[in-house]
Amino acid sequence: MAMSFPEFNVEVASVHFEPSSREVRVVHETSLLDSVLQAGLGLGQSCDGIGLCGFCRVQVAEGIENLSPMAEEERKILGAQHAGDNERLACCARIAGPVTITTDYW
C-alpha cells in the first residue's frame, strides 16, 4: 500500500553520470558523493567523505550552477590539485538541481 504525505514537499533532482550513462534522482542537498554511490559507481576517497583528501574530485559537465557554493576548505584542496573551474569535490558539493558529472575512470 502506497502512502501519501502531502504535508512534505520534497524537491528532487536528477544526476547524470558520463560516460556510464547512469542516472539517479536524489533529494535536494544530497552530496554528489552520495549520488555516485546510489548509482552504484566507484569514486576514490580516503577521508570518509569529510573533504580532506581530494580523491573524490569530479568534473561537472553540466549544471555547475545547481551545486552548493564552494566553501574555503574545498577551494584550498582543489587549488592545491590545480583543478579546473568545472571541478568539485563530490563529498562537498550539494545538489540543488539537475547536474551531469564525469571522471576519468567511469
Secondary structure, DSSP 8 states (H G I E B T S, - for coil): -----TT----EEEEEEETTTEEEEEETT-BHHHHHHHTT-----SSTTSSSS-TTEEEEEE-GGGB----HHHHHHHHHTT--TTEEETTT-BBSS-EEEE-TT-
